């Protein structure tokens, strides 16, 4: 599976390491795991390292994923470090989720994404 969801105990966040070709099923599987961990542990911050992703689903599945993400995790803050060649796709996802009241931000480095999560 191109996505691994875990808890970063040192930072107190949920971490998603994403690489390769990511499918809609991969995204939904990760979402399910994030919801489970957030519910069980009360963690409200998620860091996604997507700097090694090669591809994502097209716009319609991304829109559906963003809508679902915002509906089940509205109170969770997401910081995503983006692979440069997927910036437009992930910017679209950021817009979809933010328009639904969720705090999602895209960054060009893992350091910037983690710093944003630590601000709150």
C-alpha positions as CSV (number, residue, x, y, z in Angstrom):
1,X,0.0,0.0,0.0
2,X,1.4,3.4,-1.0
3,X,0.2,5.0,2.2
4,X,1.2,4.2,5.8
5,X,-0.8,5.8,8.7
6,X,0.8,5.9,12.1
7,X,1.1,8.0,15.3
8,X,4.2,10.1,15.7
9,X,4.4,9.9,19.5
10,X,7.1,12.5,19.8
11,X,5.0,15.2,18.0
12,X,1.6,13.9,19.2
13,X,0.3,13.8,15.6
14,X,-1.1,11.3,13.1
15,X,1.4,10.9,10.3
16,X,0.7,9.6,6.8
17,X,3.6,8.6,4.6
18,X,2.5,8.6,1.0
19,X,4.5,7.5,-2.0
20,X,4.1,6.1,-5.5
21,X,0.8,5.9,-7.3
22,X,-2.0,6.6,-4.9
23,X,-5.5,5.4,-5.8
24,X,-8.9,6.5,-4.5
25,X,-9.0,3.2,-2.5
26,X,-5.7,4.1,-0.9
27,X,-7.0,7.5,0.1
28,X,-10.2,6.1,1.6
29,X,-8.3,3.4,3.5
30,X,-6.0,6.1,5.0
31,X,-9.0,8.2,5.8
32,X,-10.7,5.3,7.7
33,X,-7.5,4.7,9.7
34,X,-7.1,8.5,10.5
35,X,-10.7,8.6,11.7
36,X,-10.1,5.6,13.9
37,X,-6.9,6.9,15.5
38,X,-8.3,10.4,16.0
39,X,-11.4,9.0,17.7
40,X,-9.5,6.6,19.9
41,X,-6.7,8.9,20.8
42,X,-8.2,12.4,20.5
43,X,-5.4,13.5,18.1
44,X,-6.5,16.5,16.1
45,X,-3.5,17.1,13.9
46,X,-2.4,15.2,10.9
47,X,0.8,15.5,8.9
48,X,0.9,14.0,5.4
49,X,4.3,13.6,3.7
50,X,3.2,13.4,0.0
51,X,6.6,14.5,-1.3
52,X,7.2,11.0,-2.9
53,X,3.8,10.6,-4.5
54,X,3.9,9.9,-8.2
55,X,0.2,10.3,-9.0
56,X,-3.2,10.8,-7.5
57,X,-6.8,10.1,-8.7
58,X,-8.3,12.6,-11.1
59,X,-10.4,15.5,-10.1
60,X,-13.8,13.9,-9.5
61,X,-12.4,11.2,-7.1
62,X,-10.3,13.9,-5.4
63,X,-13.4,16.1,-5.0
64,X,-15.3,13.2,-3.5
65,X,-12.4,12.4,-1.2
66,X,-12.1,16.0,-0.1
67,X,-15.8,16.2,0.7
68,X,-15.7,13.0,2.7
69,X,-12.6,14.2,4.5
70,X,-14.2,17.4,5.6
71,X,-17.4,15.7,6.6
72,X,-15.8,13.2,9.0
73,X,-12.8,15.1,10.2
74,X,-13.9,18.8,10.2
75,X,-12.2,19.5,13.5
76,X,-8.9,18.0,12.5
77,X,-6.0,20.1,11.1
78,X,-4.1,18.7,8.2
79,X,-0.7,19.9,6.9
80,X,0.5,18.3,3.7
81,X,4.0,18.4,2.3
82,X,3.5,18.2,-1.5
83,X,5.4,16.7,-4.4
84,X,6.0,19.7,-6.7
85,X,4.5,17.9,-9.8
86,X,1.2,17.2,-7.9
87,X,0.8,20.8,-6.6
88,X,-2.2,21.6,-8.7
89,X,-4.1,18.4,-7.8
90,X,-3.4,18.9,-4.1
91,X,-4.3,22.6,-4.3
92,X,-7.7,21.6,-5.6
93,X,-8.1,19.2,-2.6
94,X,-7.1,22.0,-0.3
95,X,-9.8,24.3,-1.8
96,X,-12.5,21.6,-1.5
97,X,-11.8,20.9,2.1
98,X,-11.3,24.5,3.1
99,X,-14.5,25.5,1.4
100,X,-16.2,23.0,3.7
101,X,-14.8,24.5,6.9
102,X,-11.7,22.3,7.4
103,X,-8.2,23.5,8.1
104,X,-6.0,22.0,5.4
105,X,-2.8,23.6,4.2
106,X,-0.2,22.6,1.5
107,X,3.5,23.2,1.9
108,X,6.5,22.7,-0.3
109,X,8.6,21.1,2.5
110,X,8.1,18.8,5.4
111,X,9.7,21.3,7.8
112,X,7.2,24.0,6.8
113,X,4.2,21.7,7.2
114,X,5.3,20.5,10.6
115,X,6.0,24.0,11.8
116,X,2.5,25.1,10.8
117,X,1.0,22.2,12.9
118,X,3.1,23.2,15.9
119,X,1.8,26.9,15.7
120,X,-1.5,26.0,17.3
